[in-house]
Amino acid sequence: MNKKFRVLAINPGSTSTKVGVYENEQCLCEEVIRYQTEELAPFAKVYDQYDFRLNDIKQILDKWQIKLNSLDAVVGRGGPLKPISSGTYAVNEVMREDLKTGVQTEHASNLGGLLAYGLASTVDIPSFIVDPVSVDEMEPLARFTGLPEVRRRSLFHALNLKAVAHRVAKDLNRDYYDLNLVMVHLGGGISVGAQRKGRMIDVADPNETGPFSPERAGSLPTSALLKMCFSGEYTVEQMKRKLVGQGGLVAHLGINDGREIEKRIDQGDKLAAVAFEAMAYGVAKEIGAMCTTLLGDIDGIVLTGGLAHSKRLANWIRSRVEFIATVLVYPGEDELQALVEGALRVLRGEEEGKVYQ
């Protein structure tokens, strides 16, 4: 097909909004709007940031001299919706309501579909999300916990991990659906998952389990956590913020920027060094756990995400897990490209867009 489609892609993260305009697969312009922790602190809930981020995106488009009516579609990163199969979904009213309320949990990615719809609806073009964090391919055994009232959920950085897994398959000259990989997204939140033949059969929800990350507390001793919850010192909302947003490296060091933490380490900051290495230790331990779900049949351990740029962090992780399988590092994120590719498949009629219900 010779038709050229112009697509705006929006990827809201915990401390940034990435925006790009593509003509088919070619990126015409791209920018990352970065936010300091204190800039977002006044917003009690993620949805409260909607107008703040929308105005920033409009300013970027004005700077690029790109009119909304020149676009064929707007695609946003999908948030933690109800458990759904992978694919590209049109943003509808049911989805918008679930994104606003945080049907599973609050996360910056909830804003992706809302921002896409908010821009696209003004010029009557379609808006999409692709492979949201609530893609659910977990096996039944992975859902069990020690309490029948509690089940583990599938929430992870699906978009980036799926896109990188396809890159790994191409680079290894292997069929994507023949590979067994342990996938790790290293960002503001850290996802560690076991992908067997194209399906993520188990994953550590970065908001609740697994290693602590730059902004999230990860798994915690339950007795100590219960004491905090019932101490009377914190409200429910305050505890949520301590666990997601103000936990992890932010709690220990007051910052979430890996580059700044590495500067502190180079300047002799011992606490920064211990905290950063402890995070790597936790990631490596979770990788080892995921390897058991694949019965040791592993083609590679893949590190990706923004923090994978840190050779120090990647080497700390590699030193603990390379005895299991080859460690492959794909720094950064391909999420804007992955979003556009998902939208293009629907615009070109290569696959049918899915309906969120």
SERO-4910 file (N, C-alpha, C, O; in steps of 0.05 Angstrom, whole numbers):
BEGIN
 pado doro    nc1    nc2    nc3   cac1   cac2   cac3    cc1    cc2    cc3    oc1    oc2    oc3
  Met    A     17    -24      0      0      0      0     18     25      0     36     27     16
  Asn    A     12     44    -18     28     68    -21     19     91     -3     34    110      0
  Lys    A     -5     89      8    -15    111     24      3    116     48     12     98     61
  Lys    A      7    142     53     23    150     76      4    159     98    -13    176     94
  Phe    A      8    148    122     -8    155    145      9    171    164     32    164    169
  Arg    A     -2    193    174     12    209    194     -1    204    221    -25    207    224
  Val    A     15    196    240      5    187    266     20    202    288     45    204    288
  Leu    A      5    213    307     17    225    332     16    203    354     -5    192    359
  Ala    A     39    199    366     42    179    388     48    194    414     64    212    415
  Ile    A     35    185    435     38    198    462     43    176    482     28    157    485
  Asn    A     65    179    497     72    160    518     77    174    544     99    182    550
  Pro    A     56    176    561     60    188    588     74    168    607     65    146    611
  Gly    A     96    177    619    109    161    639    108    175    666     97    197    668
  Ser    A    118    163    686    116    174    713    129    201    716    120    217    731
  Thr    A    151    206    700    165    231    702    169    244    675    186    262    672
  Ser    A    154    236    655    158    248    628    133    243    611    116    226    617
  Thr    A    131    258    589    112    252    568    128    252    542    139    273    534
  Lys    A    129    229    528    143    227    503    123    231    480    102    218    480
  Val    A    130    248    461    112    254    439    127    251    413    150    260    411
  Gly    A    114    239    393    127    236    367    106    237    345     84    227    348
  Val    A    114    248    322     97    247    298    111    231    277    135    236    271
  Tyr    A     97    211    266    108    193    247     93    194    221     69    198    220
  Glu    A    108    191    199     95    186    173    101    157    166    124    150    159
  Asn    A     81    141    167     85    111    167    105    105    189    102    114    212
  Glu    A    126     89    184    144     82    205    166    102    209    183     99    227
  Gln    A    167    123    194    189    143    196    181    165    216    160    177    214
  Cys    A    199    169    235    195    190    254    202    217    242    224    222    233
  Leu    A    182    236    242    187    263    232    198    281    254    215    297    249
  Cys    A    188    278    278    197    294    301    189    280    327    169    266    328
  Glu    A    206    284    347    202    271    372    213    288    394    234    301    391
  Glu    A    200    287    417    210    302    440    201    289    466    180    277    467
  Val    A    217    292    487    210    282    513    207    306    531    225    322    536
  Ile    A    183    309    542    177    330    562    183    318    589    169    299    598
  Arg    A    203    328    603    211    316    629    200    333    652    198    357    650
  Tyr    A    193    319    673    182    332    697    198    324    721    206    301    725
  Gln    A    203    344    738    216    339    764    194    329    783    170    335    780
  Thr    A    202    314    803    183    303    822    166    325    835    142    321    839
  Glu    A    179    348    841    164    370    854    143    382    835    124    394    845
  Glu    A    147    380    809    127    392    790    101    376    791     79    388    788
  Leu    A    103    350    795     79    333    796     68    329    824     46    319    827
  Ala    A     83    337    844     74    333    871     47    345    878     32    334    894
  Pro    A     40    369    867     15    381    875    -10    366    865    -32    371    875
  Phe    A     -7    347    846    -30    333    836    -35    308    853    -19    290    854
  Ala    A    -58    308    865    -64    286    884    -68    259    869    -60    238    879
  Lys    A    -80    260    845    -85    236    830    -74    240    802    -70    262    792
  Val    A    -69    217    789    -57    218    762    -75    234    743    -65    249    727
  Tyr    A   -101    229    744   -119    242    725   -119    273    728   -125    287    710
  Asp    A   -111    282    752   -109    311    756    -88    324    738    -88    348    735
  Gln    A    -69    308    728    -48    318    711    -57    322    681    -41    331    665
  Tyr    A    -82    314    675    -91    313    647    -87    340    633    -73    341    612
  Asp    A    -98    361    643    -96    387    630    -68    397    628    -59    409    608
  Phe    A    -53    393    650    -24    401    651     -8    388    628      7    402    614
  Arg    A    -12    362    625      3    348    603     -8    355    576      7    357    556
  Leu    A    -35    357    573    -47    363    547    -36    390    537    -30    392    513
  Asn    A    -35    410    553    -24    436    545      4    434    535     12    448    516
  Asp    A     21    418    549     48    414    540     50    402    512     66    410    496
  Ile    A     33    382    507     32    369    481     24    389    459     36    390    438
  Lys    A      4    405    465     -5    425    445     17    445    439     20    453    416
  Gln    A     32    452    459     55    471    454     76    458    437     88    472    420
  Ile    A     81    432    441    101    418    424     91    418    395    107    423    377
  Leu    A     66    411    391     55    410    363     56    438    350     62    440    326
  Asp    A     51    459    365     53    486    354     81    492    347     87    504    326
  Lys    A    100    484    363    128    488    357    137    474    332    152    485    316
  Trp    A    126    450    328    132    434    304    116    444    280    121    435    257
  Gln    A     97    461    284     79    471    263     63    448    250     60    447    226
  Ile    A     53    430    268     37    407    259      9    412    269      4    414    293
  Lys    A    -10    413    250    -38    416    256    -51    389    261    -44    369    248
  Leu    A    -70    388    279    -84    363    285    -98    352    261   -100    328    257
  Asn    A   -109    370    244   -124    360    220   -105    349    198   -115    340    178
  Ser    A    -79    350    203    -60    337    184    -55    308    192    -41    294    177
  Leu    A    -66    299    215    -61    272    225    -82    253    216   -105    261    210
  Asp    A    -75    227    214    -94    206    208   -104    192    233   -125    180    233
  Ala    A    -88    194    255    -96    180    280    -78    190    302    -56    201    297
  Val    A    -87    187    327    -70    192    350    -71    167    367    -92    155    372
  Val    A    -47    158    376    -45    133    391    -31    139    417    -10    153    418
  Gly    A    -42    129    439    -30    134    465    -23    108    479    -34     86    472
  Arg    A     -4    109    497      3     85    513    -21     77    530    -35     94    541
  Gly    A    -26     51    531    -49     41    546    -42     38    576    -20     31    583
  Gly    A    -62     43    592    -58     41    621    -68     15    632    -75     -3    617
  Pro    A    -67     12    659    -76    -13    672   -107    -16    672   -120    -10    691
  Leu    A   -117    -24    649   -145    -29    645   -153    -56    656   -137    -69    670
  Lys    A   -177    -65    650   -184    -92    657   -166   -112    641   -156   -104    620
  Pro    A   -162   -136    651   -146   -155    636   -157   -160    608   -180   -167    604
  Ile    A   -139   -156    588   -147   -159    560   -125   -173    544   -102   -174    553
  Ser    A   -132   -183    521   -112   -194    503    -96   -173    490   -105   -150    489
  Ser    A    -73   -180    479    -56   -160    466    -68   -151    440    -85   -165    429
  Gly    A    -60   -127    431    -71   -117    406    -75    -87    407    -66    -74    426
  Thr    A    -88    -76    386    -93    -48    384   -123    -43    388   -140    -55    376
  Tyr    A   -129    -24    407   -157    -19    415   -164     10    409   -148     28    414
  Ala    A   -188     14    398   -199     41    395   -207     52    422   -218     37    438
  Val    A   -202     77    427   -210     89    453   -240     95    452   -249    110    435
  Asn    A   -255     82    470   -284     86    471   -292     97    498   -274    100    516
  Glu    A   -317    101    502   -327    113    527   -322     95    551   -315    105    573
  Val    A   -325     69    547   -320     50    569   -291     51    578   -285     52    602
  Met    A   -273     52    558   -245     53    565   -238     80    579   -223     80    598
  Arg    A   -249    102    569   -243    128    580   -251    129    610   -236    139    627
  Glu    A   -274    118    616   -283    118    644   -264    101    661   -258    109    684
  Asp    A   -256     78    651   -238     61    667   -210     74    670   -197     70    691
  Leu    A   -201     89    650   -176    103    652   -177    126    672   -158    130    687
  Lys    A   -200    140    673   -203    162    692   -203    152    720   -191    164    738
  Thr    A   -218    130    725   -221    121    753   -198    103    762   -195     98    786
  Gly    A   -181     94    743   -160     75    750   -171     49    758   -168     40    781
  Val    A   -184     35    740   -200     11    746   -183    -10    760   -193    -25    777
  Gln    A   -157    -12    754   -139    -30    769   -121    -15    788   -117    -23    811
  Thr    A   -109      6    777    -91     22    794    -85     48    781    -90     51    757
  Glu    A    -75     67    796    -67     93    784    -39     91    772    -21     79    784
  His    A    -36    101    748    -10    101    735    -10    123    714    -31    129    702
  Ala    A     13    135    708     14    156    688      4    146    661     -7    162    645
  Ser    A      7    121    655     -1    111    628    -32    112    625    -42    110    603
  Asn    A    -47    115    647    -76    119    645    -82    143    628   -103    144    615
  Leu    A    -64    162    627    -68    187    612    -65    183    582    -74    200    566
  Gly    A    -52    161    573    -45    158    545    -70    158    527    -72    173    508
  Gly    A    -89    140    533   -113    138    517   -130    163    520   -143    172    501
  Leu    A   -131    175    544   -146    200    549   -135    223    532   -151    238    520
  Leu    A   -109    226    532    -97    248    517   -100    244    487   -105    262    472
  Ala    A    -98    218    478   -101    212    450   -130    219    441   -134    232    420
  Tyr    A   -149    211    457   -177    217    451   -182    247    452   -196    258    434
  Gly    A   -172    260    472   -176    289    475   -167    305    451   -180    325    444
  Leu    A   -145    297    439   -135    310    415   -149    301    390   -157    318    373
  Ala    A   -153    275    386   -164    264    362   -193    272    358   -202    277    336
  Ser    A   -208    273    380   -237    278    378   -243    306    368   -265    311    357
  Thr    A   -224    325    371   -229    352    362   -228    354    331   -239    373    320
  Val    A   -216    334    318   -215    335    288   -226    309    276   -223    304    252
  Asp    A   -241    294    293   -255    270    283   -238    250    269   -244    241    247
  Ile    A   -215    243    282   -198    221    273   -197    200    295   -203    206    318
  Pro    A   -189    175    288   -189    154    308   -167    157    329   -146    169    323
  Ser    A   -173    147    352   -152    146    374   -150    118    383   -170    103    385
  Phe    A   -125    109    389   -120     81    396   -102     80    421    -89     99    429
  Ile    A   -102     56    433    -80     47    450    -70     20    440    -84      7    425
  Val    A    -46     13    448    -33    -12    438    -20    -27    462     -6    -14    477
  Asp    A    -26    -52    464    -13    -69    485    -10    -55    512     12    -48    520
  Pro    A    -32    -50    525    -31    -36    551    -18    -53    572    -12    -77    568
  Val    A    -12    -40    595      2    -55    617    -15    -78    628     -4    -95    642
  Ser    A    -41    -78    622    -58    -99    633    -61   -122    614    -79   -139    618
  Val    A    -44   -124    593    -44   -149    577    -41   -172    595    -22   -173    612
  Asp    A    -58   -192    593    -58   -214    612    -55   -241    597    -73   -250    584
  Glu    A    -31   -253    601    -25   -279    589    -15   -298    610     -3   -319    604
  Met    A    -20   -291    636    -10   -307    658    -24   -334    659    -48   -337    653
  Glu    A     -9   -354    668    -20   -381    671    -34   -383    699    -27   -368    717
  Pro    A    -52   -402    702    -67   -404    727    -50   -407    752    -56   -394    772
  Leu    A    -29   -423    751    -12   -427    774      1   -401    783      6   -397    807
  Ala    A      6   -383    764     20   -357    771      2   -338    786     12   -319    798
  Arg    A    -24   -343    786    -43   -325    799    -47   -331    828    -57   -314    843
  Phe    A    -41   -356    837    -46   -364    864    -28   -350    884     -5   -344    879
  Thr    A    -40   -344    907    -24   -334    930    -32   -351    955    -47   -370    953
  Gly    A    -21   -343    978    -27   -358   1002    -54   -350   1014    -62   -362   1034
  Leu    A    -68   -332   1002    -95   -324   1012   -115   -327    989   -111   -315    967
  Pro    A   -136   -342    992   -156   -346    971   -169   -320    963   -179   -317    941
  Glu    A   -170   -300    981   -182   -274    975   -165   -257    957   -174   -237    946
  Val    A   -139   -265    953   -120   -248    938   -109   -264    915   -101   -287    918
  Arg    A   -109   -252    892    -98   -265    868    -77   -245    856    -81   -221    856
  Arg    A    -56   -256    845    -36   -240    831    -48   -231    804    -62   -245    790
  Arg    A    -41   -206    797    -51   -194    772    -28   -192    751     -5   -192    758
  Ser    A    -36   -190    726    -17   -185    704    -18   -156    698    -35   -146    683
  Leu    A      2   -142    708      6   -113    702     36   -110    697     52   -116    715
  Phe    A     44   -101    674     72    -98    668     76    -79    644     57    -71    631
  His    A    101    -73    638    107    -55    615    105    -71    589    125    -76    575
  Ala    A     81    -78    582     76    -96    560     86    -85    533     98    -99    518
  Leu    A     81    -60    529     86    -48    502    116    -50    496    124    -60    475
  Asn    A    133    -40    514    161    -41    508    173    -69    508    188    -76    491
  Leu    A    164    -86    527    175   -113    529    168   -129    504    184   -145    494
  Lys    A    143   -126    495    135   -141    471    150   -131    446    159   -148    430
  Ala    A    154   -105    444    168    -94    421    197   -103    421    208   -111    400
  Val    A    210   -103    444    238   -111    446    241   -141    441    261   -149    429
  Ala    A    222   -157    451    223   -185    446    223   -191    416    237   -209    406
  His    A    208   -176    400    208   -179    371    235   -171    360    245   -184    341
  Arg    A    247   -150    371    274   -142    362    295   -164    368    312   -170    351
  Val    A    293   -176    391    311   -198    399    308   -221    379    328   -232    370
  Ala    A    283   -228    373    279   -250    354    292   -245    327    304   -262    315
  Lys    A    288   -220    318    300   -212    292    330   -213    293    343   -223    275
  Asp    A    342   -202    315    371   -201    317    383   -229    320    405   -234    311
  Leu    A    368   -247    333    378   -275    336    370   -293    312    378   -316    311
  Asn    A    356   -281    293    346   -296    270    330   -320    279    333   -342    269
  Arg    A    312   -315    298    295   -335    309    266   -327    306    259   -304    303
  Asp    A    248   -347    306    220   -342    306    211   -331    333    218   -344    354
  Tyr    A    197   -309    334    188   -297    359    173   -317    376    176   -317    401
  Tyr    A    157   -334    364    140   -353    378    155   -379    386    143   -398    396
  Asp    A    181   -380    380    197   -403    389    215   -396    413    228   -413    424
  Leu    A    217   -370    420    236   -361    440    224   -362    468    201   -356    473
  Asn    A    242   -369    487    236   -367    516    255   -346    527    279   -349    526
  Leu    A    244   -324    538    260   -302    548    251   -293    575    227   -294    582
  Val    A    270   -285    592    264   -270    616    268   -240    609    290   -232    602
  Met    A    247   -225    610    247   -197    601    246   -178    626    231   -183    645
  Val    A    263   -157    625    264   -138    646    263   -110    635    279   -102    619
  His    A    243    -95    644    241    -67    638    251    -51    662    240    -52    683
  Leu    A    272    -35    657    284    -19    679    277     10    674    289     23    657
  Gly    A    258     20    689    249     47    687    241     58    714    251     48    735
  Gly    A    223     78    714    212     87    740    200     65    756    201     65    780
  Gly    A    188     46    742    179     21    753    194     -1    739    204      2    716
  Ile    A    197    -24    752    212    -47    741    194    -71    737    183    -81    757
  Ser    A    191    -80    713    176   -104    707    196   -127    701    215   -123    685
  Val    A    191   -150    712    207   -174    706    187   -196    699    169   -203    715
  Gly    A    190   -207    675    170   -227    667    183   -250    652    206   -248    641
  Ala    A    169   -273    651    178   -296    636    160   -299    611    136   -303    614
  Gln    A    172   -297    588    157   -300    563    164   -326    550    187   -331    542
  Arg    A    144   -343    547    147   -369    534    132   -369    508    108   -368    507
  Lys    A    148   -371    486    136   -374    459    115   -352    454     93   -358    445
  Gly    A    123   -327    459    106   -304    453     86   -296    474     74   -275    471
  Arg    A     83   -312    495     64   -306    516     79   -300    543     96   -316    551
  Met    A     71   -279    556     83   -272    582     68   -288    604     48   -279    614
  Ile    A     79   -311    610     65   -330    627     65   -323    657     49   -332    672
  Asp    A     84   -306    665     86   -297    692    100   -270    692    117   -265    676
  Val    A     92   -253    711    104   -226    712    102   -215    741     82   -221    754
  Ala    A    122   -200    749    120   -187    775    108   -159    770    120   -142    756
  Asp    A     85   -154    781     71   -129    779     89   -107    792     94   -108    816
  Pro    A     99    -88    776    118    -68    787    106    -50    808    121    -36    822
  Asn    A     79    -49    810     67    -33    831     65    -47    858     60    -34    878
  Glu    A     68    -73    858     61    -88    882     82   -109    890     85   -114    914
  Thr    A     96   -120    871    115   -142    878    142   -138    864    146   -117    851
  Gly    A    159   -157    868    185   -155    855    204   -136    868    199   -127    891
  Pro    A    226   -128    854    246   -111    865    236    -82    868    217    -74    854
  Phe    A    247    -67    887    241    -39    888    254    -25    864    273    -36    852
  Ser    A    244     -2    857    252     12    833    258     41    840    256     48    863
  Pro    A    263     58    820    268     86    827    245     99    842    250    117    859
  Glu    A    220     91    837    197    104    850    178     86    865    158     95    876
  Arg    A    183     60    865    164     41    876    177     23    897    201     16    895
  Ala    A    162     16    917    173      2    940    178    -27    935    195    -40    949
  Gly    A    163    -39    916    167    -68    910    156    -85    933    140    -75    950
  Ser    A    164   -110    934    156   -128    955    166   -118    982    189   -110    984
  Leu    A    149   -120   1003    157   -111   1030    149   -132   1051    131   -147   1046
  Pro    A    164   -133   1073    155   -150   1095    127   -143   1105    123   -120   1112
  Thr    A    109   -162   1104     81   -155   1109     75   -145   1138     58   -128   1142
  Ser    A     89   -156   1157     83   -148   1185     91   -118   1189     75   -103   1201
  Ala    A    114   -111   1179    122    -83   1182    103    -64   1166     97    -42   1176
  Leu    A     95    -73   1143     76    -57   1127     49    -54   1141     38    -32   1141
  Leu    A     39    -76   1153     14    -74   1168     16    -54   1191     -3    -40   1196
  Lys    A     38    -54   1205     42    -36   1227     40     -7   1218     28     10   1231
  Met    A     53     -1   1195     52     26   1184     23     33   1177     14     56   1182
  Cys    A      9     14   1164    -18     20   1155    -38     26   1178    -55     43   1175
  Phe    A    -34     12   1200    -52     16   1223    -40     33   1245    -51     33   1267
  Ser    A    -19     47   1239     -6     64   1259    -22     89   1265    -19    102   1286
  Gly    A    -40     97   1246    -54    122   1249    -39    146   1239    -50    168   1239
  Glu    A    -15    142   1229      2    164   1220     -3    170   1190      3    192   1181
  Tyr    A    -15    151   1176    -19    155   1147    -47    149   1138    -61    132   1149
  Thr    A    -57    165   1119    -82    158   1106    -77    137   1084    -54    131   1078
  Val    A    -99    126   1074    -96    106   1052    -82    118   1028    -64    106   1017
  Glu    A    -89    143   1021    -76    156    998    -46    161   1003    -30    158    985
  Gln    A    -39    168   1028    -11    172   1034      5    147   1032     27    147   1023
  Met    A     -7    124   1041      7     99   1039     10     91   1010     31     80   1002
  Lys    A    -11     96    994     -8     89    965     15    104    952     30     93    937
  Arg    A     17    130    960     39    146    948     66    137    958     86    138    943
  Lys    A     67    128    983     93    117    993    101     92    978    125     88    974
  Leu    A     82     76    970     88     51    956     93     55    927    111     42    915
  Val    A     78     74    915     81     79    886     84    109    881     65    124    884
  Gly    A    108    117    874    113    145    869    133    157    888    151    173    880
  Gln    A    132    149    914    150    160    934    166    138    947    179    142    968
  Gly    A    165    114    935    181     92    946    207     88    931    215    105    915
  Gly    A    220     66    937    245     59    923    267     79    927    272     88    949
  Leu    A    281     86    905    304    104    907    296    132    916    311    146    929
  Val    A    271    140    909    262    166    918    261    167    948    269    187    961
  Ala    A    251    145    961    249    144    990    277    145   1003    280    158   1023
  His    A    296    131    991    323    130   1003    340    154    997    355    163   1014
  Leu    A    338    164    972    356    185    963    343    211    955    357    231    952
  Gly    A    317    212    953    303    236    946    302    243    917    291    263    909
  Ile    A    313    225    900    313    230    871    308    203    857    312    182    868
  Asn    A    298    205    832    293    181    816    309    179    791    306    160    776
  Asp    A    326    199    786    342    200    761    367    183    764    385    190    780
  Gly    A    369    162    749    392    144    750    418    158    744    439    152    756
  Arg    A    418    178    726    442    192    719    452    208    742    476    210    747
  Glu    A    434    221    757    442    237    780    452    219    803    471    226    817
  Ile    A    440    196    805    449    177    826    477    167    819    493    164    838
  Glu    A    482    162    794    509    153    786    530    175    792    552    170    800
  Lys    A    522    200    788    540    222    794    546    222    824    569    227    832
  Arg    A    526    218    840    530    217    869    549    194    876    567    197    893
  Ile    A    546    171    863    563    148    869    592    155    862    611    150    877
  Asp    A    596    168    838    623    175    829    635    196    848    660    198    850
  Gln    A    618    211    862    629    231    881    633    220    909    639    235    928
  Gly    A    628    193    911    633    180    937    610    177    955    613    171    979
  Asp    A    586    181    946    562    178    963    557    149    968    548    134    949
  Lys    A    562    140    992    560    111    998    531    101    999    526     79    991
  Leu    A    513    118   1009    485    110   1009    474    106    981    459     87    976
  Ala    A    481    124    963    472    122    935    483     96    923    468     82    909
  Ala    A    508     89    929    520     65    918    505     40    929    499     21    913
  Val    A    500     39    955    487     16    967    459     13    956    450     -9    949
  Ala    A    444     35    954    416     34    945    414     25    916    397      9    909
  Phe    A    432     36    900    431     29    871    439     -1    867    426    -15    851
  Glu    A    459    -10    882    467    -38    879    446    -57    891    441    -79    881
  Ala    A    433    -48    912    411    -64    924    388    -67    905    376    -88    904
  Met    A    382    -47    889    362    -49    869    370    -70    847    353    -86    839
  Ala    A    395    -69    839    405    -89    820    403   -117    831    396   -136    817
  Tyr    A    410   -120    857    408   -146    871    379   -156    870    375   -180    864
  Gly    A    360   -139    875    332   -147    875    323   -155    847    308   -174    844
  Val    A    332   -141    827    325   -148    799    336   -175    792    322   -192    781
  Ala    A    362   -180    799    374   -205    793    360   -228    807    356   -250    796
  Lys    A    352   -224    832    337   -245    847    311   -251    834    303   -274    832
  Glu    A    297   -231    824    271   -235    810    275   -249    784    259   -266    776
  Ile    A    297   -243    770    303   -257    745    307   -287    751    296   -304    736
  Gly    A    321   -293    772    325   -321    780    299   -335    785    295   -358    777
  Ala    A    280   -322    798    254   -333    803    239   -339    777    227   -360    774
  Met    A    240   -320    759    226   -324    733    238   -346    717    224   -359    701
  Cys    A    263   -351    720    276   -373    705    264   -400    713    263   -418    696
  Thr    A    255   -402    738    243   -428    746    216   -433    732    209   -456    727
  Thr    A    202   -411    725    176   -415    711    180   -425    683    161   -437    672
  Leu    A    204   -421    672    210   -431    645    225   -458    646    235   -468    626
  Leu    A    226   -469    670    239   -495    675    268   -495    665    279   -516    656
  Gly    A    281   -472    666    309   -471    658    314   -470    628    337   -469    619
  Asp    A    292   -471    612    295   -471    583    294   -442    574    272   -432    568
  Ile    A    317   -428    573    318   -399    570    337   -392    547    360   -401    547
  Asp    A    327   -377    528    343   -369    505    358   -343    510    378   -337    496
  Gly    A    350   -328    530    363   -303    536    350   -288    559    326   -291    564
  Ile    A    365   -271    572    355   -252    593    359   -225    581    381   -217    574
  Val    A    337   -210    578    337   -185    564    332   -161    583    312   -161    597
  Leu    A    350   -142    583    348   -117    598    341    -94    579    356    -90    560
  Thr    A    320    -80    585    313    -57    569    302    -35    587    302    -38    611
  Gly    A    293    -13    575    284     10    590    306     31    594    329     27    587
  Gly    A    298     54    603    317     76    606    341     71    623    363     79    617
  Leu    A    337     57    645    359     51    664    378     30    653    400     26    664
  Ala    A    371     17    631    389     -2    618    413     12    606    432      0    598
  His    A    411     39    603    434     54    593    456     54    614    479     59    607
  Ser    A    450     49    639    470     49    660    487     23    658    477      1    665
  Lys    A    511     25    649    529      2    648    534     -9    676    537    -33    679
  Arg    A    536      9    695    540      0    723    518    -18    732    523    -40    743
  Leu    A    493     -9    728    470    -25    736    468    -51    720    464    -73    732
  Ala    A    471    -50    694    470    -74    677    491    -94    685    486   -118    685
  Asn    A    515    -84    691    537   -103    698    532   -116    725    539   -139    729
  Trp    A    521   -101    744    514   -112    770    494   -135    766    497   -156    778
  Ile    A    474   -130    749    454   -151    744    466   -175    729    462   -198    737
  Arg    A    481   -169    709    494   -190    692    512   -208    709    511   -232    706
  Ser    A    527   -196    728    546   -212    743    531   -234    760    544   -254    767
  Arg    A    506   -229    766    491   -248    783    474   -268    767    466   -289    778
  Val    A    469   -263    741    451   -281    726    463   -292    701    450   -309    688
  Glu    A    486   -284    692    496   -293    667    503   -323    667    507   -334    645
  Phe    A    505   -335    690    509   -364    691    485   -379    681    487   -402    674
  Ile    A    462   -366    681    437   -379    673    434   -378    643    428   -398    630
  Ala    A    438   -354    631    434   -351    602    448   -325    593    455   -309    610
  Thr    A    451   -322    568    463   -297    557    446   -273    564    421   -274    561
  Val    A    459   -252    573    445   -227    580    447   -208    556    469   -201    547
  Leu    A    424   -200    545    422   -182    523    412   -155    532    392   -154    546
  Val    A    426   -133    526    418   -107    535    409    -90    512    424    -86    492
  Tyr    A    384    -80    514    372    -62    493    364    -36    508    341    -33    516
  Pro    A    383    -18    511    378      6    526    355     23    514    351     23    490
  Gly    A    341     38    531    320     56    522    294     41    517    290     18    525
  Glu    A    276     55    505    250     45    500    242     49    470    249     70    459
  Asp    A    228     31    459    218     33    432    187     37    432    173     29    414
  Glu    A    178     49    453    149     50    457    134     67    437    112     60    428
  Leu    A    145     91    430    132    107    409    130     92    383    109     92    370
  Gln    A    152     80    375    152     65    350    132     42    351    117     37    332
  Ala    A    131     28    374    112      5    378     83     15    376     66      2    365
  Leu    A     78     38    388     51     49    387     42     55    359     20     48    350
  Val    A     60     67    344     55     75    316     50     49    299     32     48    282
  Glu    A     67     30    303     65      5    288     38     -8    293     25    -19    274
  Gly    A     29     -8    318      2    -19    324    -20     -4    311    -39    -16    300
  Ala    A    -18     23    311    -39     39    297    -38     34    267    -59     32    255
  Leu    A    -15     32    256    -12     28    227    -24      2    218    -36      0    197
  Arg    A    -21    -19    234    -32    -45    227    -63    -43    223    -74    -56    206
  Val    A    -75    -27    240   -104    -24    238   -111     -5    215   -129    -11    199
  Leu    A    -97     18    212   -103     37    191    -99     24    163   -114     31    145
  Arg    A    -80      6    161    -75     -8    135    -93    -32    131    -92    -44    109
  Gly    A   -109    -39    150   -126    -62    148   -112    -89    151   -122   -110    143
  Glu    A    -87    -88    162    -72   -113    166    -83   -129    189    -79   -153    190
  Glu    A    -95   -115    208   -108   -129    230   -133   -113    239   -134    -88    234
  Glu    A   -151   -125    251   -175   -112    260   -171    -99    287   -161   -112    306
  Gly    A   -179    -74    290   -178    -61    315   -197    -74    335   -219    -83    328
  Lys    A   -188    -76    360   -204    -90    380   -222    -70    395   -216    -46    396
  Val    A   -243    -80    407   -262    -64    422   -260    -70    451   -263    -93    460
  Tyr    A   -255    -50    468   -254    -53    496   -282    -54    508   -299    -37    502
  Gln    A   -287    -74    525   -314    -77    537   -312    -79    567   -332    -82    580
***
